[in-house]
Amino acid sequence: MQTQLHLVANAAVTSGGEGLAALRYAESIAQAGCAVTFLSKNISDSHVKISLERGSFDLQILPTQRNFLHELFDQYCFMQRLCEQINFDEIHLHGMWTPLLALAALIARKKKINLVVSPHGCLEPWALAYKHCKKWLALKSYQGAILRSASLFVATATQELESIRQLGLRQSIAIIPNGVDVGPLPQRDVHKTIKTILFLSRINPKKGLLDLVESWAIVRRPGWRIVIAGGDEEGYRAKVETLIRAKNLQSDFEFVGFVDGLHKQACFDAADIFILPTYSENFGIVVAEALANELPVISTTGAPWQDLVEHRCGWWVEPGVQGVSSALIKALECNPEELTEMGRRGRQLVIHKYSWEMIGSTALELSEWLADSSKKKPRTVHESSL
């Protein structure tokens, strides 16, 4: 049986899509028959949904301290002891930009353990441009060392694969999309008088919320409102609210803050259309969640969701006011029956293409090939042309 160590800096319920995607990936490969140890500084019990028939799954919380250097030393010793106790075939890093991951990469190199890196969108052009100086320094130091020492990268889409190649990295790259938890059918009130467009994600500059406000000022329709759900980052919500007031749209927007569990499901149940006007996503798991909840989706080419067009379950437009406003116009012109049919097609897409069970078996096949190159190379693996 394969033994793997998966590591993400933060898997708390408030950490965003990266932590949840890392946890679900690790759970799915354990379900496929792998012995997985999952490490993080913070893990929310409400996120854990594992029930195993074959593999094993062990959650471990990394030690934390107020003193940064002492914390890193304790974490390094913790991971060293763990690797002495368990003979790991693979160490899998999720995310970037934290020295903690560099320590795990160093241990992998010392012990000659295969190192797999899932950037989770951190190498997308928009992401690299945001706080560019800090990231440039990281790429020239510890983060660059991690990337160069990786045995394999896992990208969620062709778009992310191309971003990795743009940095001159020539290792094999496997494309494995994120999955989504498909729950029961949503409960919607078909007789409500006010319809809802839902945005559910972190409130930060990358997500295109200012474009959403500007677009709504152009296409505004009576009988519709926009609900913005998500945790505020760096005080960005205040900037969005300032623009809403400047456009005199206060009555059309509602901020509900961070939501999870039943509150999150209630947001999906109350919505008629989902929107993510993002500038950059490696996958956009919230899009898959919205589709699983039978919501037609508006998103941008900043997210790899061409499926919205190919499966006729939403609109996929260029980022910015022009693209977002044009999609809103088309969506608002649809009658309720059209929106319902689009939602049904979206849910079927998720069930057939983005189930965690399928992703887990694909991921395990990939890991077994990495450990034994005599095995047939999986179709998900792409080699450099140079």
C-alpha positions, 0 to 999 in steps of 0.5 A: 500500500502506498504511504503519503504525507500531504501538507497544507499550511491552513485547512481551517474552514475560513482558509478558502478553497486551497485548504478544502481542496487539499483535504478532499484530494488527500481523503479521496486518495485514501479512499482509493486505497492509500495510507495518508497522513494529512498535516496542517497548522489548522484543520476544521473538523467540520471539513473532514468527511472521511469514511474508508473501506480500504486505505487509512487517513490520519490527521495531524496538527502541526505545533504552533508558537508565537515566535516564528523561528521557534515555530518553524524549528518545532515543525521541522522536528515534528515532520522529521520524527514523522518521516522516521516513524513512517516510510513515506513513498511521497510527500505532497505539498499543497499551495505555496509561499510559506516557509513551512512547505520549504521545510517539508521539501528539504526533508523530502530531499534529504530522505530521497522521497518523491516530492509532488507540488500542487500550486493551487493557482499560486503560479497564475499570472494574476497571482504572481503579479499580486504583491509581486516583490515578495513573490519574486524574492520567494521564487529567487530563494526558498520557493524556487528551490521547492519548485526545482526539487519537485518530482511532479506537479499536479495542475487542475487544468491546462491553464495552470499547466501552461502557467507552470511551464512559463516559469521554465519548469520541465518536470512532468505535470499531471492534470487532475481537476478538483472535485466537489461534494455533491449533496441532495437536490437544493430546496428552492422557493419557486414562488418568491418575488425577489430573485437572487444572484449569488457571489460566494468566495473570499472578498479580495481584489482577485475576485472581480467584485468591483467589476460586478458592481460596475456591471450591475449599475449598467444592467440593473433590473427590478426584482433582482438582488445580489448577495455577497457571501464570503470572508473579508480580506485586507479590508477589501469589503469597505472598498466594494461598499464604497463603490456600491454607495457611489452608484446608489445601489445599496438596496440591491446588495446584501453582504452576509459575511463568511458562511459554511455548513447549513448557512452556505447551503441556505445561500445556494438554496436561495439563489437563482444564478451564481456569479464569480467574476474572477481574474484568476483561479486555478480551478474555482471549486465554488463554481463546481459547488454552484453547479452541483446545486443546480445553479447556472453560473456566470464566470470568466476566462480567468477560471478554467470553466469552458465546460459552462459553454460546452455543457450549456450550463452558464456563461464564460466571458472575459474578465472586466465590466464589458464581459460581466455585464454582457453575461448578466444581460443574457442571464437576466433575459432567460425565463425561469424554465431556461435557468432551471434546465441549465442548472440541471445540466450543470449538476449532471456535469459535476456528477459525471466529471468531478466526483471525488471517487474518480479523482481519487483513483486517478491520483493513486494511479499517478502516485503508483507510476511515480513510485515505479516508472516501469508502470504505464504512464497515466494519460493525465501526465504531460511531459515537457516538449523541451 
